[in-house]
Amino acid sequence: MAAPATVPVNRGLLGVLALTCLATAIGLAIARLGGQADLWQGAFMRVGVLLSAIWIALPSRENDPAWANVSIWNLLGGLLALVLVARLRIPLKLILPLAIVATAAILMLRPRAKTRPRR
């Protein structure tokens, strides 16, 4: 069996393409041209979001992939929260401030890494 071929992916180019697609979608949304422009806006937004997700998942030269250090419990908690938000139809005006407050609380209240004093 032959070894699988690796395809080099230019992470920087992928990020530029993602930003270009998202900027084009936002520009079409601001222009409000209607008709076929709505079709293109949706297409550019979806492709931009997909390319952004791939860009985040790819490893860089110095770092591991973004998903390498995610525990199974964090993944399951995030999926559960996503399902609850989708099923309960909680408005974004309520979710966003709660997410910001929860993130700030987690960052402030987590235990600090203990460093031993030098002798």
N, C-alpha and C positions, 0 to 999 in steps of 0.2 A: 504494500500500500504506500502510495506516495505521500510525502509530507505536505501538509496544507500550506499553500502559498500565503504569505502575508502581504497585505496591501497597505502601503504607507498612506497615512491620512495626514494632511496638513491641517493641524488644529487651528492655526491662525486664520487660514483661508476659510475654514468652516465657520469660525466666529464672525468674520467679516460678512460672509453670505447670510448668516442668521440675522445680523443687525440690519443688513440691507433689506432683507425681506420684511422684517418688522417695521422698519422706517417707511418702506413703501406702503405697507398696510395702514400705518397711522396717517400717512399723507393722503391716501385715498379716503380715509374716514373723515379727515378734516375738510377735504374738498367737497364731499357730499355730492358726487356727480350722479349717482343713481344708475339704474339699469345695469349694464355690463360691468361697471366699475365695482358694484357690490360683489359680483362674482369674483373679480380679481382681488378685491380686498380680502375676502375670505380665504382665497387660495394662498395669497402671500402671508396672511396671518398664520395659517396652519403650517405651512412649510417653515416659516420663521420659528415657530414654537418647537417644531420637530427638530430642526437643525440646532436650536439652542439646547435642547435636551441631550442630543448626541454630543455636542461640544462639551457640556458639563460632564458627561459620562466618560469621555476619553481621558486617558492618562496623559500627563505632560512629561517632559523629560526628567523633571526633578521630583514630581509627586506621583503617588499612586492614583488610581482612578477615584473619582468622587464617591462612588458607591462601595469602595473597598473597606472602609471603616464603619459602615452602618451595621449595627447589630440587628438581629432578627426582631427583637422587641421594639426597636425604634421603627422598623419597617411596618410591623403589624399595627403599632399605634397610629402611625401616619395614615395607613390604609383605612383603619377603623374610623378615624376622624374624618377622612374624606367621604366615606360612605355615609356617616351620620349627617354631615353637612348637606350632602346631595339628597338624602332621603327626607330630612326634616325641612329642607328649603329655608335655611336660616339666611337672612339678608346679609349681604357683604358689608353693609354699614355697621352691623353688629360684630361680624367675625373679625374684621380688620383691627379695630381697637383692642378687642380681646386677645388676639394673637400678638399684638405689639406688647401689651401689658404682660402676657404670659412669658414671652421671650425675655423681656427685661427682668422679670422676677427670677427666671431660671438662671440667667447670666449672673445676677447679683447674689443669689442665695446658694449657688452650688459651692461645695467645699473647694478650697484652694489647694493647689499642689503643695505638699509640705516639703520644704527643702531643709536639709540638715545644715546646721552651722558648721563652718570649717573649724578644725582644731589646730 
